[in-house]
Amino acid sequence: MTRYVRTLVAALFVAAIGCDAQPTALSPQADEQIAAQVVPGSQVQPICDTDNGGLTVPGGFCALVVHDATTPAGDPARARHIAVAPNGDIFVAIDSEGGGVLALRDTDGDGKPDETAMFGSDPGHGLAFAAPFLWFATDDRVERYRMSPASLTPVSGPDVIVSGMPDDGDHTTKSIVVTAEGTLFVNLGSASDVCQEENREPGSPGVDPCPELPIRSGIWRYDAHQPGQTHTEAARFATGTRNMVALTLNPFTGDLYGVQHGRDNLNTYWPELFTPQDQAELPDEEFFRFVEGGDYGWPYCYYDGRQELKVLGPEYGGDGDIQARCAAMEQPIHTFPAHWAPNALLFYTGTNFPARYREGAFVAFHGGFNRPDPFRDEGFNVTFVPFRGGLPSHDDRVFADGFIGQGAVNLPADAEHRPTGLAEGPDGSLYITDDRGGRIWRVLHASRR
């Protein structure tokens, strides 16, 4: 975007609200008029880094480091989920002390931000943008801000859309999705690994029925535009998910999809039933297409990729073979290796990448920690899954790698970066965030820059 266009946008904004009016007086019609004149792109083109920002990407692609986010103390920030506005403004959830939303603006089109800002009072994880609003999820609530292309920071808000969500236990981050119709979906992860009487204690039996399920360990549905809602069991959309950090809408089918963090510690809890290799290879991470009212099996069942079926967990009387109870649960449409830790899911809609990528899904794998010696922890990549007609082709390929850096031995402790968030830019480029080094990358197809 040229400086002339930005100056014109700012002038239109001032004219729309008047010299003495507050930004909150901006009407939806004025916002739409301004947004229509903010066309991404300029005569300056982004230049990829010679080393692709340390990443390995397929031939024909290149990458650049957009920004390295830091905390007020100067440490790398935990850059979690990311959203990109139609005018190219970037918003990143920062889940570090002093965090909130990091806003970045590139005024000359070179791919690097010239303006930065922070807003929000608490750390958070989930983000969603649908003009003119930005939704931000902290551990216990979802907030909504009104944005405008004329300002990098909100013109009003935050409005608390949903409050009272549980923020204790093992999984506290909230992933969010907002649909064009104004539905807000929220992931609420479990407070425990598998709902044992004593969480993460060897030999401790599972509680049946699990008391977490009425208020968490599932997907909830709310009105994205109604402030003042309170978390309630009645708003539950689907149940039996351990932690669905990677959650998104498939714009080609209109369905909600997610990839789950599977359970841990089969050998650690039950060494008489499972070997260290079993723990390293089980369970698969499950890729779901959600249906309203569906039960996806947690904490009772996990997916055994070697047998290609869901089996009953040992906490509930299973021994690796019993699966009758689990056959009635919703089944995955696809699976990934154990403990890869999926943290973001994105269906590609753009034209910057070759046609074979359109409709396919990118998954950001944060990288696991639960493979016992001598098995190396894996993941730490962005994988692409081709899709057709709303279903995967099962022809996965690692799309971006190299996040852990050179010489990393003790994972995940030695990893320089851990991919966490994904977003598609208005030009069809792919943004990737990292909550270990605070880095934000942008991947482009080199022939189409």
C-alpha positions in Angstrom: 0.0 0.0 0.0 1.4 3.4 -0.9 1.8 6.2 1.5 -0.7 8.3 -0.6 -3.4 5.7 -0.1 -2.9 5.7 3.6 -2.9 9.4 3.8 -6.2 9.4 1.8 -7.7 6.8 4.1 -6.8 8.9 7.2 -8.3 12.0 5.6 -11.5 10.2 4.8 -11.6 8.8 8.4 -11.3 12.4 9.8 -13.9 13.7 7.5 -16.3 10.9 8.4 -16.2 11.4 12.1 -15.6 15.1 12.3 -12.8 17.0 14.1 -14.3 16.8 17.5 -15.9 13.4 17.4 -14.6 10.3 19.1 -13.5 7.3 17.0 -16.3 5.3 18.5 -18.8 7.3 16.5 -17.6 5.7 13.3 -20.6 4.0 11.5 -20.5 0.6 9.9 -21.2 2.3 6.6 -18.2 4.6 7.0 -16.0 1.7 8.0 -17.0 -0.2 4.8 -16.3 2.8 2.6 -12.8 3.2 4.2 -12.1 -0.5 3.9 -13.0 -0.6 0.3 -10.3 2.0 -0.5 -7.6 0.1 1.4 -6.3 -2.2 -1.4 -3.3 -4.4 -0.3 -0.1 -4.0 -2.3 2.2 -1.3 -3.6 5.0 -0.8 -6.0 7.4 -2.2 -3.3 7.4 -6.0 -3.0 8.4 -8.0 0.0 11.9 -9.5 -0.3 12.4 -13.0 1.1 15.4 -13.6 3.4 18.3 -15.3 1.7 18.1 -18.1 4.3 14.2 -18.0 4.3 14.4 -16.9 7.9 15.9 -20.2 8.9 13.1 -22.3 7.4 13.1 -25.0 4.9 10.2 -24.6 2.4 9.4 -26.4 -0.9 11.0 -25.4 -4.1 9.4 -22.3 -5.6 8.6 -20.9 -2.2 10.5 -18.4 0.0 10.1 -16.9 3.4 11.0 -13.8 5.3 11.0 -12.8 9.0 8.3 -10.2 9.5 9.0 -9.4 13.1 10.5 -10.8 16.3 8.1 -10.1 19.2 9.5 -9.4 22.7 8.1 -8.8 26.1 8.5 -5.5 28.0 11.6 -7.1 29.6 13.1 -7.8 26.2 12.6 -11.6 26.2 11.1 -13.4 23.3 7.3 -13.2 23.5 4.9 -16.2 23.3 3.4 -15.3 19.9 0.3 -17.5 19.7 -2.6 -17.2 17.2 -2.6 -14.6 14.4 -5.1 -12.8 12.3 -4.5 -10.6 9.2 -6.9 -7.8 8.2 -7.9 -7.2 4.6 -5.6 -4.1 4.5 -2.7 -6.3 5.6 -2.5 -5.2 9.3 -1.3 -8.1 11.4 -2.7 -9.0 14.9 -0.9 -11.5 17.1 -2.1 -12.8 20.5 0.8 -12.6 23.0 0.5 -15.1 25.9 3.3 -13.6 28.0 3.4 -11.3 31.0 2.5 -7.9 29.8 0.8 -9.4 26.8 -2.4 -8.7 24.9 -2.6 -8.1 21.2 0.4 -7.1 19.1 -0.5 -5.0 16.1 1.8 -4.6 13.1 1.4 -2.4 10.0 3.6 -2.3 6.9 3.3 1.1 5.3 5.6 0.7 2.3 4.9 -2.9 1.2 8.4 -4.4 1.9 7.0 -7.1 4.3 8.4 -5.5 7.4 6.2 -3.5 9.9 6.9 0.2 10.2 4.3 0.7 12.9 3.7 -1.4 16.0 1.3 -1.2 18.9 0.0 -3.2 21.8 -3.5 -3.3 23.3 -5.3 -5.5 25.8 -4.6 -5.9 29.5 -4.1 -9.7 29.8 -2.1 -12.4 28.0 -4.2 -14.5 25.6 -4.1 -17.1 22.8 -7.1 -17.0 20.4 -7.8 -14.4 17.7 -10.4 -13.9 15.0 -11.0 -11.0 12.6 -14.1 -10.2 10.7 -14.3 -6.5 9.7 -14.7 -4.3 11.5 -14.2 -6.4 14.6 -11.3 -8.3 16.3 -12.0 -11.0 18.9 -9.4 -11.9 21.4 -9.5 -14.8 23.9 -7.8 -14.7 27.3 -7.8 -17.7 29.5 -11.2 -16.8 31.1 -13.1 -14.7 28.5 -13.5 -13.6 24.9 -13.3 -9.9 24.2 -14.3 -7.9 21.0 -12.6 -4.7 19.7 -13.9 -2.5 17.0 -11.1 -1.8 14.5 -10.7 0.6 11.5 -8.1 0.7 8.8 -7.4 4.3 9.8 -6.1 3.2 13.2 -3.7 0.4 14.2 -5.3 0.3 17.7 -9.0 -0.2 18.4 -11.5 2.6 18.0 -13.6 1.1 20.8 -13.7 -1.8 23.2 -13.1 -4.2 24.6 -16.6 -5.5 24.9 -16.6 -8.7 27.0 -18.6 -11.2 24.8 -18.3 -14.3 27.0 -16.9 -14.4 30.6 -16.7 -17.0 33.3 -14.8 -19.7 31.4 -12.6 -22.0 33.6 -8.9 -21.0 33.6 -7.4 -23.6 35.8 -5.8 -27.0 35.3 -3.7 -28.4 32.4 -5.2 -26.6 29.4 -6.3 -23.0 29.8 -5.8 -21.4 26.4 -8.9 -20.7 24.4 -9.0 -21.0 20.6 -11.8 -19.2 18.8 -13.6 -19.1 15.5 -16.1 -16.5 14.2 -18.4 -17.3 11.3 -19.8 -14.9 8.7 -23.2 -15.4 10.3 -21.8 -14.2 13.7 -21.4 -17.5 15.5 -18.5 -17.7 18.0 -17.0 -21.1 18.6 -14.7 -21.5 21.6 -12.4 -24.5 22.5 -12.2 -25.2 26.2 -9.5 -27.7 27.0 -9.5 -30.3 29.8 -8.2 -29.6 33.3 -6.4 -32.9 33.3 -4.7 -35.5 31.1 -7.4 -38.2 31.2 -9.7 -37.2 34.1 -8.1 -39.5 36.8 -8.9 -39.4 40.4 -5.3 -38.0 40.9 -4.3 -36.2 37.8 -1.2 -37.6 36.1 -0.5 -40.1 38.9 0.5 -43.6 37.8 -2.2 -46.2 38.4 -4.9 -43.7 39.3 -8.2 -44.7 37.8 -10.4 -42.5 35.7 -13.5 -40.8 37.1 -16.6 -42.1 35.2 -18.5 -40.0 34.3 -15.9 -37.3 34.0 -17.1 -34.2 36.0 -15.2 -31.9 33.6 -17.4 -32.5 30.6 -20.3 -30.3 31.5 -18.2 -27.1 31.5 -15.1 -27.8 29.5 -13.3 -30.5 27.3 -15.4 -29.5 24.3 -16.4 -26.8 21.8 -18.9 -24.1 22.9 -21.0 -21.9 20.7 -22.0 -18.3 21.5 -23.3 -15.1 19.7 -20.2 -13.3 18.6 -21.9 -9.9 18.7 -23.7 -10.1 22.0 -21.8 -8.7 25.0 -22.4 -9.9 28.5 -22.8 -13.7 27.9 -21.7 -16.1 30.6 -20.2 -19.5 30.0 -22.8 -22.2 30.5 -23.3 -25.9 29.8 -26.3 -25.1 27.7 -24.0 -23.5 25.0 -22.0 -26.7 24.4 -21.8 -27.6 20.7 -19.6 -30.8 21.0 -18.1 -32.7 23.8 -15.2 -35.2 24.5 -12.3 -33.2 23.2 -9.1 -33.1 25.3 -7.7 -29.8 23.9 -8.7 -28.6 20.4 -6.1 -25.8 20.0 -6.1 -26.1 16.2 -9.7 -25.1 15.4 -11.0 -23.4 12.3 -13.9 -23.1 9.8 -13.6 -24.7 6.4 -14.8 -21.9 4.1 -15.4 -24.4 1.3 -17.9 -26.5 3.2 -19.0 -24.3 6.1 -18.1 -27.0 8.6 -16.0 -26.7 11.8 -12.8 -28.7 11.8 -10.1 -29.3 14.4 -7.0 -31.3 15.3 -6.7 -32.6 18.8 -3.9 -32.8 21.3 -4.0 -36.5 22.3 -3.4 -38.0 25.7 0.0 -38.6 27.4 1.8 -41.1 29.5 0.5 -44.6 28.6 3.7 -46.2 29.8 4.3 -43.8 32.6 0.9 -44.5 34.2 0.6 -48.1 33.2 4.0 -49.8 32.7 2.5 -53.2 33.1 0.3 -52.7 30.0 2.4 -50.3 27.7 6.0 -50.1 26.7 8.0 -46.9 26.2 7.6 -47.5 22.5 3.8 -47.6 22.9 4.0 -44.3 24.7 6.1 -42.8 21.9 3.7 -44.0 19.2 0.3 -43.7 20.8 -2.2 -42.1 20.5 -2.5 -40.5 17.1 -3.4 -36.9 17.0 -7.0 -36.8 15.6 -8.3 -34.6 12.8 -12.1 -34.1 13.2 -14.9 -32.6 11.3 -17.4 -31.5 14.0 -21.1 -32.2 14.1 -23.4 -30.6 16.6 -23.9 -32.8 19.6 -21.0 -35.1 18.7 -19.0 -37.0 21.4 -15.4 -37.3 20.4 -14.3 -39.7 23.1 -12.2 -38.0 25.7 -11.3 -39.1 28.3 -12.5 -42.6 27.8 -11.1 -43.4 24.4 -8.0 -42.7 22.4 -7.1 -43.5 18.8 -4.6 -46.3 18.2 -3.2 -45.7 14.7 -1.6 -49.1 14.6 -5.0 -50.8 14.9 -6.7 -47.9 13.1 -9.5 -47.7 15.7 -10.5 -46.0 19.0 -9.7 -48.1 22.1 -10.7 -47.7 25.7 -8.1 -46.1 27.9 -6.5 -48.1 30.8 -8.0 -45.7 33.3 -11.4 -47.0 32.3 -10.6 -50.7 32.1 -9.0 -50.8 28.7 -5.8 -52.7 27.9 -5.1 -51.5 24.4 -7.6 -53.9 22.7 -11.0 -53.1 24.2 -12.9 -50.7 22.0 -16.6 -51.5 22.2 -17.5 -48.3 24.1 -15.4 -46.3 21.8 -16.9 -47.5 18.5 -19.9 -45.3 19.1 -17.8 -42.2 19.5 -17.2 -39.8 16.6 -14.2 -41.0 14.5 -11.4 -38.9 13.0 -11.3 -38.1 9.3 -7.5 -38.3 9.4 -4.7 -38.7 12.0 -1.1 -37.6 12.6 1.8 -39.1 14.6 1.6 -39.1 18.4 2.6 -36.1 20.4 3.1 -33.7 17.5 0.9 -31.2 19.3 -1.3 -29.5 16.7 -1.7 -25.8 17.5 -3.2 -24.2 14.4 -5.3 -25.2 11.4 -5.9 -23.2 8.2 -7.7 -24.0 5.0 -6.0 -22.3 2.1 -8.3 -20.0 -0.1 -5.8 -17.9 -1.9 -4.1 -17.9 -5.4 -0.6 -16.9 -4.4 0.3 -20.6 -4.0 -0.1 -23.2 -6.8 -3.6 -24.5 -7.5 -2.9 -27.8 -5.7 -2.8 -26.0 -2.4 -6.3 -24.5 -2.7 -8.9 -26.1 -0.4 -6.1 -28.0 1.4 -5.3 -27.6 5.1 -2.1 -26.4 6.8 -1.5 -27.6 10.3 1.1 -26.0 12.7 2.6 -28.7 15.0 4.1 -27.2 18.1 6.1 -30.2 18.8 5.7 -32.7 21.6 7.4 -33.7 24.9 6.0 -37.1 25.8 8.2 -39.5 24.0 10.4 -41.3 26.5 14.0 -42.1 25.9 15.4 -43.2 23.6 12.6 -41.8 21.3 13.1 -38.3 20.0 10.2 -35.8 20.3 8.9 -34.8 16.9 6.6 -32.4 15.2 7.9 -28.8 15.1 6.7 -28.2 11.6 3.9 -27.0 9.4 2.3 -29.8 7.4 0.1 -29.6 4.4 -2.9 -32.0 3.9 -4.6 -31.9 0.4 -8.4 -31.8 0.6 -11.2 -32.5 -1.9 -14.8 -32.3 -1.1 -14.2 -31.6 2.6 -12.1 -34.7 3.1 -8.3 -35.2 3.3 -6.5 -37.1 0.6 -4.1 -38.6 3.1 -1.2 -37.4 1.1 0.5 -35.3 3.8 3.7 -33.5 3.3 5.8 -31.3 5.6 5.6 -27.8 4.1 7.8 -25.8 6.5 10.5 -27.1 8.7 13.7 -26.0 10.4 12.0 -24.4 13.4 14.1 -26.1 16.0 17.4 -24.7 14.6 20.8 -26.4 14.3 22.1 -28.8 17.0 18.9 -29.2 19.0 19.2 -32.4 20.9 17.0 -32.1 24.0 13.5 -31.3 22.7 11.5 -29.3 23.2 13.9 -27.5 25.6 16.5 -26.9 22.9 14.1 -25.8 20.2 14.8 -22.2 19.0 11.2 -21.9 17.6 7.9 -23.8 17.9 5.2 -23.1 15.3 2.0 -22.0 16.9 -0.3 -19.9 14.7 -1.3 -19.7 11.1 -3.0 -17.0 9.0 -3.5 -16.2 5.3 -2.7 -12.8 4.1 -4.9 -10.8 1.7 -2.4 -11.6 -1.1 -2.5 -15.4 -0.4 0.8 -15.6 1.5 1.0 -17.7 4.7 1.9 -16.3 8.1 3.4 -18.5 10.8 4.0 -17.5 14.5 6.3 -19.0 17.1 5.8 -19.0 20.9 9.3 -20.0 21.7 11.3 -17.3 19.9 8.5 -14.8 19.3 9.1 -14.9 15.5 6.6 -14.2 12.8 7.3 -15.5 9.3 5.6 -14.9 5.9 5.8 -17.5 3.2 5.3 -16.6 -0.4 5.4 -18.4 -3.7 8.6 -16.9 -5.3 7.2 -16.7 -8.8 4.2 -14.7 -7.7 5.7 -12.1 -5.5 
